[in-house]
């Protein structure tokens, strides 16, 4: 089926406007079938990759996360050199109920990355319109850890255990990314409970941008989804420590909130 589909779409005369449906019994099989259409590496499926011709790929399946009504869109980043992709992501942002900013852990430890993910004018606009609660940051590949380098960057002893380093990196990324998000935004646009530590009243709950430091690889290994792919990194003692369950819970809560708000708004407006 992969070769047949690749051959079909590789011919420009039949590629444009074509719609192809693929069905698979499990996620692994589906991933293999999608590779020619989604993977941009040159050696994908023996050079049969046709991803430049693909406008969009839509996936549906019996996944608990989507049972809440959530619809996830994997959009290109902002400032894409390809004007069509840049226009597409801005269209999605305008239509979205929430935005998940994604960057690898190695980039997320640098607070400059928040500007790359979401420039100041866009962050200020989000704050001005009261949509800060609809933003979250995801730092991926938390299982990728260079012990000596990370210990040096965090100012910790070189013999610090790797799980401790992972936990400290998580804390650092969460604090740094949340602070960087508000940098440059007028304090008049900040939430009332987002004040400098010196100005905060004792015991007051501080608003911080939700930041998840996740390892999808270790999560799938710890819950038994990923078989025959070696052991987990050992950085996380449980699936919960990978932050994947917490991220899924946030997405589900927000999706359920939208499905409850929308009918009420329609009724009141009608």
PLY file of the C-alpha trace (Angstrom):
ply
format ascii 1.0
element vertex 270
property float x
property float y
property float z
element edge 269
property int vertex1
property int vertex2
end_header
0.00 0.00 0.00
2.86 2.39 0.81
4.58 1.82 -2.53
1.29 2.07 -4.38
0.35 5.33 -2.64
3.82 6.77 -3.09
3.81 5.96 -6.79
0.36 7.48 -7.15
1.27 10.80 -5.52
4.74 10.97 -7.01
3.17 11.58 -10.39
2.46 15.31 -10.50
-0.45 14.85 -12.86
-2.43 12.91 -10.26
-0.98 14.42 -7.08
-2.72 17.77 -6.80
-6.19 17.56 -5.35
-5.90 13.84 -4.60
-7.20 12.46 -1.30
-5.89 9.18 0.04
-7.31 7.26 3.02
-5.08 4.89 4.98
-6.32 2.42 7.59
-4.14 0.61 10.14
-4.74 -1.79 13.02
-2.28 -0.09 15.39
-0.15 3.03 15.80
3.08 1.37 14.64
1.52 0.28 11.35
-0.05 3.68 10.87
3.31 5.39 11.42
4.93 3.24 8.73
2.14 4.00 6.28
2.35 7.75 6.92
6.14 7.97 6.65
6.26 8.75 2.88
3.79 11.59 3.38
5.09 13.14 6.61
8.81 12.40 6.96
11.10 14.94 5.29
14.30 12.87 5.51
15.82 11.99 2.14
16.09 8.27 2.84
12.44 7.76 3.81
11.00 4.64 2.19
13.77 4.40 -0.39
13.38 7.95 -1.64
9.61 7.68 -2.10
8.85 10.60 0.25
6.28 12.95 -1.26
5.77 15.23 1.75
6.33 18.49 -0.23
3.07 17.78 -2.08
1.02 17.18 1.06
-1.29 19.94 2.21
-2.43 18.29 5.44
-2.70 14.95 7.20
-5.67 14.20 9.45
-5.57 11.35 11.96
-8.46 9.82 13.87
-8.49 6.94 16.28
-9.79 5.59 19.61
-7.41 7.69 21.70
-8.59 8.68 25.21
-7.08 12.14 24.91
-9.40 12.99 22.01
-12.50 11.61 23.74
-12.87 14.99 25.49
-13.42 16.64 22.11
-9.84 17.89 21.77
-8.43 18.33 18.28
-4.65 18.73 18.11
-3.03 20.50 15.16
0.71 20.06 14.61
1.47 23.35 12.88
4.81 24.71 11.60
6.60 27.23 13.77
6.32 30.97 13.33
8.73 32.76 10.98
8.85 29.85 8.57
10.81 30.69 5.42
8.00 29.09 3.44
5.31 31.78 3.21
2.53 29.22 2.72
3.44 27.38 5.93
3.84 30.66 7.82
0.38 31.78 6.67
-1.06 28.39 7.65
0.23 28.54 11.22
-1.08 32.09 11.70
-4.47 30.92 10.46
-4.45 28.08 12.98
-3.51 30.46 15.80
-6.48 32.68 14.96
-8.84 29.68 15.05
-7.36 27.82 18.01
-8.84 27.63 21.51
-5.35 27.12 22.93
-1.70 27.19 21.88
0.98 24.68 22.89
4.50 26.02 22.25
6.91 23.13 21.68
10.72 23.07 21.83
13.34 20.43 22.71
14.75 20.59 26.24
18.14 21.65 24.95
16.56 24.78 23.45
14.13 25.37 26.29
16.91 25.86 28.83
17.69 29.09 26.97
15.10 31.77 27.75
15.69 33.24 24.27
13.74 30.31 22.85
10.46 31.75 24.13
10.94 34.68 21.74
11.57 32.27 18.88
8.44 30.31 19.77
6.24 33.36 20.29
7.54 36.87 19.49
6.85 39.72 21.90
4.09 41.41 19.82
2.11 38.17 19.74
2.66 37.51 23.45
1.54 41.04 24.27
-1.57 40.62 22.12
-2.44 37.36 23.86
-2.05 39.05 27.26
-4.07 42.10 26.21
-7.03 39.96 25.14
-6.97 37.82 28.28
-5.89 34.57 26.66
-2.91 33.78 28.90
-4.77 30.81 30.34
-4.87 29.26 26.86
-1.07 29.08 26.45
1.27 26.31 27.60
4.87 25.37 26.85
6.09 21.83 26.16
9.79 21.02 26.44
10.31 17.69 24.72
12.98 14.95 24.78
13.43 15.09 28.54
15.07 11.67 28.31
17.96 13.25 26.36
20.40 14.28 29.08
24.14 14.98 28.98
25.09 14.55 32.61
28.37 16.49 32.70
27.07 19.36 30.54
23.84 19.71 32.48
25.58 19.61 35.86
27.88 22.40 34.68
25.02 24.52 33.33
23.00 24.14 36.53
25.99 24.71 38.79
25.70 21.28 40.40
28.45 18.75 41.29
29.45 16.45 38.45
28.54 13.38 40.51
24.91 14.51 40.91
22.67 11.52 40.08
21.05 11.73 36.65
17.43 11.59 37.98
18.22 14.52 40.29
19.65 16.47 37.35
16.51 15.75 35.34
14.33 17.04 38.19
16.46 20.18 38.63
16.42 20.84 34.88
12.63 20.55 34.93
12.38 23.14 37.71
14.81 25.45 35.91
12.97 25.21 32.57
9.59 25.83 34.19
10.82 28.91 36.06
12.86 30.30 33.16
10.23 29.83 30.45
7.44 31.33 32.54
9.53 34.37 33.43
10.73 34.80 29.84
7.17 34.74 28.53
6.29 37.89 30.47
9.57 39.70 29.77
8.88 42.81 27.70
5.11 42.73 28.30
3.73 45.76 30.12
2.91 44.93 33.74
-0.50 46.44 33.16
-1.27 43.39 31.04
-0.01 40.87 33.60
-2.51 38.78 35.60
-3.23 40.32 38.98
-1.50 37.40 40.68
1.60 37.61 38.50
3.79 40.05 40.39
7.48 40.23 41.15
8.41 38.15 44.18
9.27 41.31 46.09
5.77 42.69 45.53
3.84 39.48 46.18
1.88 39.17 49.38
2.99 36.32 51.60
1.32 33.06 50.73
-0.35 34.40 47.59
-0.66 31.93 44.73
1.46 33.13 41.84
0.37 32.76 38.21
2.95 30.85 36.21
2.71 29.79 32.61
2.09 26.02 32.44
5.37 24.40 31.36
5.65 20.64 30.83
9.01 18.92 30.49
8.04 15.69 28.80
9.55 12.45 27.57
7.14 10.66 25.25
9.71 7.90 24.68
10.11 7.05 28.37
6.38 7.40 28.98
5.50 4.85 26.32
8.15 2.49 27.67
7.02 2.85 31.29
3.37 2.18 30.45
4.26 -0.77 28.21
3.18 0.73 24.89
6.63 0.68 23.30
7.84 -2.91 23.13
11.20 -4.33 22.03
12.84 -0.91 22.11
15.11 -1.23 25.12
14.70 0.04 28.65
13.68 3.55 29.65
16.38 6.12 30.37
16.06 5.55 34.12
15.51 9.28 34.70
11.87 8.82 35.71
10.55 6.47 38.39
6.98 6.53 37.11
4.95 7.60 34.05
3.74 10.64 36.01
7.29 11.99 36.29
7.51 12.23 32.49
4.87 15.01 32.63
2.87 13.34 29.84
-0.15 12.51 32.08
-0.21 16.09 33.43
-0.11 17.52 29.90
-2.89 15.19 28.76
-5.00 16.20 31.76
-4.57 19.90 30.90
-5.64 19.32 27.29
-8.68 17.31 28.40
-9.74 19.92 30.96
-9.51 22.74 28.45
-11.37 20.77 25.78
-14.16 19.86 28.20
-14.38 23.47 29.36
-14.83 24.61 25.75
-17.54 22.05 25.05
-19.46 23.21 28.12
-18.96 26.92 27.45
-19.90 26.88 23.75
-23.54 25.65 24.13
-24.16 28.05 27.01
-22.80 30.98 25.00
-24.99 30.03 22.06
-28.07 29.78 24.23
-27.44 33.13 25.90
-26.73 34.76 22.59
-29.84 33.34 20.97
0 1
1 2
2 3
3 4
4 5
5 6
6 7
7 8
8 9
9 10
10 11
11 12
12 13
13 14
14 15
15 16
16 17
17 18
18 19
19 20
20 21
21 22
22 23
23 24
24 25
25 26
26 27
27 28
28 29
29 30
30 31
31 32
32 33
33 34
34 35
35 36
36 37
37 38
38 39
39 40
40 41
41 42
42 43
43 44
44 45
45 46
46 47
47 48
48 49
49 50
50 51
51 52
52 53
53 54
54 55
55 56
56 57
57 58
58 59
59 60
60 61
61 62
62 63
63 64
64 65
65 66
66 67
67 68
68 69
69 70
70 71
71 72
72 73
73 74
74 75
75 76
76 77
77 78
78 79
79 80
80 81
81 82
82 83
83 84
84 85
85 86
86 87
87 88
88 89
89 90
90 91
91 92
92 93
93 94
94 95
95 96
96 97
97 98
98 99
99 100
100 101
101 102
102 103
103 104
104 105
105 106
106 107
107 108
108 109
109 110
110 111
111 112
112 113
113 114
114 115
115 116
116 117
117 118
118 119
119 120
120 121
121 122
122 123
123 124
124 125
125 126
126 127
127 128
128 129
129 130
130 131
131 132
132 133
133 134
134 135
135 136
136 137
137 138
138 139
139 140
140 141
141 142
142 143
143 144
144 145
145 146
146 147
147 148
148 149
149 150
150 151
151 152
152 153
153 154
154 155
155 156
156 157
157 158
158 159
159 160
160 161
161 162
162 163
163 164
164 165
165 166
166 167
167 168
168 169
169 170
170 171
171 172
172 173
173 174
174 175
175 176
176 177
177 178
178 179
179 180
180 181
181 182
182 183
183 184
184 185
185 186
186 187
187 188
188 189
189 190
190 191
191 192
192 193
193 194
194 195
195 196
196 197
197 198
198 199
199 200
200 201
201 202
202 203
203 204
204 205
205 206
206 207
207 208
208 209
209 210
210 211
211 212
212 213
213 214
214 215
215 216
216 217
217 218
218 219
219 220
220 221
221 222
222 223
223 224
224 225
225 226
226 227
227 228
228 229
229 230
230 231
231 232
232 233
233 234
234 235
235 236
236 237
237 238
238 239
239 240
240 241
241 242
242 243
243 244
244 245
245 246
246 247
247 248
248 249
249 250
250 251
251 252
252 253
253 254
254 255
255 256
256 257
257 258
258 259
259 260
260 261
261 262
262 263
263 264
264 265
265 266
266 267
267 268
268 269
